[in-house]
């Protein structure tokens, strides 16, 4: 299964928006997925607060099945480093 974050916007900021995005995505997530790929294409900005809300919930549901696809966006890469260093 692949999650295209651009479906939630191209500027992803704020903790409430991340929580709302996950709540919107949850009904369509396949609980039996063997892997969950997160696609960052088209994203201009990703804040640590948005990512923390969305990705922690996603990882809580799927554990190590979550795969973050490579991105050449410095905002995405910095945010991923921040939230995974916690």
Buried (B, 14 or more C-beta within 10 A) or exposed (E): EEBEBEEBBEEBBEBEBBBBBBEEBEEEBEEEBEEBBBBBEEBEBBBBBBBBBBBBBBBEBBEEBBEBEEBEBEBBBEBBEBBEEE
